Amino acid sequence: MINRKIFQKPWGYLEAFLLVIILIALALIAELLTDFKPITLPNWPYNFRIAISYIILLVFVNLFYKNTPVIKWLSSIPTCITAIIFFITLSLAIGLVPHEDIPGKSGLMLSFSNLQRSWYFIASAVYLLTSLGLVVLRRALPLNKRNLGFLANHFGLWLIIFAASLGSGDRKSFQINLEEGKPNQIGCNQEDVCIEFPFSLKLLNFHIDDFPAKVALVKNGADKIDTKIKNNLFLLEKNVEKEIKDYEIKVKEYLPLSVYDSVKGFVSSKDIGAAPAALISVRNKNNEIIIEGWISCGSFKVKPAIIGLEDKYFLLMTNPDPKKFSSIIEIKSKNEKKIIKQIEVNRPLSISGWKLYQMSYDLKMGRYSKISIIDAIRDPWLPVVYLGFFLLIAGSIYLFWIGRNIRHDENENKF
């Protein structure tokens, strides 16, 4: 066993983890000096100038100081792995820690709720980009078949983090509220900052396809549905039979759209405001009591209907979950050219450097909504991030392919 003092050369994992602790301490000091306020991320052209300056600095250091002990250590496996662990840990924390702005939040709590714009995240990103960048530059020459996959893989990862970090300041997201028949070219963000787009949008039609509604058994006095009960919240379909607790439930009729009739109960209808309804038969297995009636989730026009079960439980219908919702919009550009397009969830529309996403609608009106909410996003650095992903995947495939060929050649040489 070899005993080695801290910072005795050659440096390894211990010094790398100590550097992480030092960076965290320095980041905490910076947070204290800035009163834990989120960092204002640089935007164009300042982030581009920072990017160019940083790349020139990395190349300069690699050209003239790559053989010094510190630079060799920064481009070593222990440093790179430690930097990756530091960065991934903070990235996971960003996804797990709530980001809501809670009134009265201050100090460390304010800092943790804005980790992506904190000095901790900046420190982790710079540490990883420096270590990974030096690794890539060190392996760039001589360029050969064995190096090609490694460089593509590692440079791709570096490019993803580099572009995503510096491009955050240029990413813009605005919400556009469209009311049927009324053109709008104004969008506002969460800070109530509004901009005028170089195009206008007009909602021509909004459409929703729903899943069937669900039926739920709820205990009297309960303020929520118990989803742990077996078969609770099953989809309503004609002739479906389910057992929930001591009750046998049969769906005798299901109407996706209906209105209430004082004589017949619920009847099918295509009128505006029609709501789902179901005729339900319930039998208590213990006392053989059978109860039959209509349930409906209701709408702005139709009153909800429930079935009471012996003062213990009641059956209700939940609002149908949307399967797909989309908007047909008219887009008018500056040159007065008009085009009609459909926007769906996960099928955005690109126009003038903006991506338009179907975000929401008037939840109270549901399928009869005359309002569509569009999310307009502009992220000019996204193509660079995509290039990084392409290089990362291509490098991984190449490394697998070349590794397989090397093993094949080695096996042939044995004979």
N, C-alpha and C positions, 0 to 999 in steps of 0.2 A: 504493500500500500504506500502511495506517494503522498506525503503531506505537502501542501502548497499554500502559501499565504495569499490573501486577497490582493488582487492586482499584480501578482507576480506573473511574469510572462512565461508561457503564452496564456492569454486570457481565454476564458471559456464561458460556460453557461452561468456560473456564479456571478461573474462580472456583468453579463448581459442582463440578468434579473436585477442586479443592483442598479444598473442604469435605468431600468424601468421604474424602480422605486424613486430614483432621483428625478426622473421626468415627471412622475406623479406629484412629487413634492413641489417642483417648480411650477407645475400647472396649478396646484392649489394656491401657491403664492400669487400667481397671476389672477386667479379667480377672486382672491381676497382684495387685490389692488383694484379690480374692476367691479367690485361689489356684486360678484356672481351674476352679472348681466350677460345675456347671450351675445356672442361675438357677431358683429355685422360682417357677413361674408363678402369678400370683394367681388365685383362684377366687371363686365367688359368696359374698358380694355385693361383694367388693373390686374385682373386675374391672369390674363394672357401674358402681361409683362412679368408677373411673378413666375409663371410657368417657364418662360424662356430663360429668365435669370437663374432659376433653380436648375434647369437642365444644363446650362453653361457651367454652373458651379460644379455639378456632379462630374461632367466631362473633364473639367480642369483638374479636379482632385484626382480623378482616375489616371489622367495622363502624367501628372507630376508627383503624386504622392501615394500611388497605389502600392508601393513596396514598403511603406512605413507601417510599423506594428499596429497603430490605431486603425488605419484604413483597411489593412488586411483583416483585422478582427471584425470591423463593421461589415465586411463582406463575407464573413465566415458563416458556417451552418448554425452554430449556437446563437449568434446574434440574430440571424434571419428568422429562425424558429421562434425565438423569444419575442421578436417584433410582431410576428404573425399572431402569436397567442395574445399579446397585449391588444392588438387591433381587433381581433375577433371577439375578445371578451367585452370590449366597449361596444362593438357593433351589436352583440346579443343584448347588452344592457339597454341599448337604444330601442330595440324592439320590445323589451319587456317592461321598461319603466314608462308609466303613463306620461303623456306630453301635454295634458290639459293645463291651461293657465288657471290655477286656483287662487282666488283673492287672498291676499295676506301671505302668500308663499314667499319665503325669502331664504337667504343664505344657501346652505348646501342643498336643501330641497329644491330651490330654484335652479341651481346648477345641474342637479341630477335629472330634472324634468326637461332640460335642454342640452342633453349630452352631445347631440350632433353639432351644436354650436358652442361647445365648451372648449376650454384650453386642454382638457384631458384628451379629447378626441383629436385635436390639432396635433398634440404631442405624439400620440400613437400613430397617426397618419404620416407625419414627417419622419418618425423613426423607421417605420416599415418602408416607406418610399426610398429613404436614403440607403438602407441596408439592401433592399431588393434591387435598387438601381445600380449600386456598386457591383452586386453579383452579376447582373446582366452585362455591364460594361467590361468586367473582368473576363467573362467567358465569350465576349463578342469576337475576340481575335485569339488564335486564328479561326476563321469561319470554316467549318467542315460539316460533314453529314451528321456526325454525332452531336455537334453543338447546335445544329439548326433547330431540332425539336425542343431542346432545353431553352434556347433563346426565345423561340415563339411562345412557349408555355409561360415562362417567367416574365417576359416583356408584356405579354397579354394581361397577366395579373397586375403588373405595375401600371399599365395603361388604364385599366378599369378603375383602380383606386385613385390614380392621379386625376383623370378626367372627371370622375364622380365628385371628388373632393373640391377641386377648383371650379367645376361647373355649377356647383350648388347655388352660387350667388347669381347666376344667370337664369336659373330655373324659375319660371313664373307660372302661377296657377290662378285663374280667375273664374268666377261662377257667373254664368249668363242665364237669367230667368226669361224664358220665352212664353208669352201668352198668345194663344192661337189667334192668328190674323194680324198681329201687331209686330212690325219689324223692330229689332233692337240691335245695337252695336256697342252697348256698354256692358262691361263686366267688372265685378268687384271681388276683392280677395277677403281673407279673414280679418285683416286689419282695416277693413272698410275703405281701402284705397281702390279707386275706380279708374279704368282706362277706356279709351275709345279704340275699337278695333278697325283695321283697314277694310272691313267688310261688315255687312249687316245680315242678321239672321231673322227669318220669319217662320214661325211654326205653322205648318199647314195641317198636320194631323198627328195625334199621339195615340199609340195603340199598345195594349197590354194583353198578353196571353197568360192566363192563370193556371196553376195547378188546381186540382180539386181541393175544396176546403177540408178541414179536419174536424173530428168530433172529440170532445174532451169531457171526462168525468171530473167534476170539481166538488170538493167538500164545502158544505154550507159554511159561510164565514171566512173561507180561505181567500187570500188576496192574490193568489197565483195558481197556475195549473201545475200539478205534481207530475212531472215528466218521468218519474221513476216507476210509476204504476204501469204494470205490464199492459200492453196494447193501448195505452192512453195516447191520444193524438193520432188515431189512424185515419187514413184518407177515406173520404166519403165516396162510395160508388154503389150503384143499385145492386141489391141482393147480397151485399157484403155482410158477414156475421162475425162478431168478435165478442170475447168475454173479457169484461173489465171488473175486477173484484168479484162480487156476488151477482153480477148482472150479465145476462145474455142480451146483446144488442144487435138488432137487425135493421139494415137500411132498406126500407121498402120502396123508397123513391128518392132520387136526387135530381134536383133542378139547378143547373149552373146559373141560370138567370130567371128570376121570378119576382112577382109582386103578391101582396097579400089580398085574398078575396074573402070577404066575411062569410060566405057560404061554403066555398070549396077549400078554404085554407089558402095555401100558396099555389099559384098557377104560373106556368111558363110565360115569360114576357121578354120582349126586346126593348121595352121602354127605357129611357134614360133614368138611371137610378135603380134598375132591377138588381136584385141581390141573390146569391145562392140560398137554397133552402133544401131541407131533407125531411122526409117522413120517417120517423124512427119508432120501432117497437122495442120495448124494454121488458124483460122478464126477470124477476128476482128469483134466483134458484132456491132460496130458503123458504119463501112463503108462496111461491107461484103467482104472485101478483104481477099482472101485465099492464104496462102503461104505454100508451101510444100517443104521439103528437108530432108537431112540426118544430124544427129548430132552424134558426137562420142567424147569420152574423149581422144582417141588416146593412143599411147604407144610409146616405143622406136623405133618401126618400122612403126606405122601408125600415120599420122598427125591428130591432133584434127580437128573436124568440128563443126561449129555453124550455126545457122539460124538468120539472121538479120531481125528485124521487124520494118519497116518504120522509121528508124533512131532514134527510141526511146528506144527500148529494143532489146535484142537478147536472143535466147535460147541456153543453153549449157548442156552438160552431165557431171556430176561429176564422179570421179573415184569410182568404186564399193567398198563398204565397205567389208572387209573380214568377212565371216561368221565363218570360222574355218581355221586355218593353223597349219600344223604339219610337223615334220621331222622324217624321218626314218634314224636312225644312227647305226653305227657299233661301239660297245664298246669293247676295248681291255684292259684287266687288266694286272697287272705286271707279272702274271704267263702265259701270252700269250693266255689266254682263250678269245675267241671272242663270243659276243652275239649281236643280232640285235634287237633293240627296237624302238618303235614309241613314240615320245614326242609330246603332244598337249598342247595348252593353258589350264591352270587349271587342267592338268593331268600330274604332274611331275613324274620323274623317280628317284628312290633312288639307290645310288651306293657309296660304301666306305665312308659312313657317309655324303655324299653330296646329295642334292636334285637338279635335273636338270630341269629347267623350260624353255618352249618355250617362248622366249621373243620378237623377231622381225626377220626381214629379209631385203633384199635389196629392199627398197620401190620404187626405180626408175624402177626396173625390174618387180616388182609386182609378179603376179602368175608365172612368168618365172625366178624368183630369183634362183640363184645357190649358194646363201649364206644364212645361217641360224644362227641367234644369240641366243645363249643359256645362261641363267643366272644360275650360279652354286652357291647355298647357303648352308652354313654349320651353323647350330644353335644347338649346343649340349644341351642347356638348354630348348629347345622347349618341350621335353617330360614332364619336370617338370611343365611347363606352362599348358600343356594339362591336367596333373593330377589335377592342381588347378581348371581348368574349370569343370572337372568331379566332384570334391568334391563340388564345388559351386552349380552345377545343382542338384546333388544327395541330398545335404542338403536342397535345396529349395523344392524339391519334398517331402522329408521326413517331413519337417515342415508343408507342406500343408496336408500331409496324417495324421500326428499325431494330427494336429489341428482339422481336420475333425472328427477323432475318439473321441477326448476330447469333442467336441460339441455334438456328438452323445450320449456319456455316460451321459453328463449333462442333456440332454433332457429325457433320460430314467429314470434318478433319480427323475425327477419331478413327475412321475406317481407312 
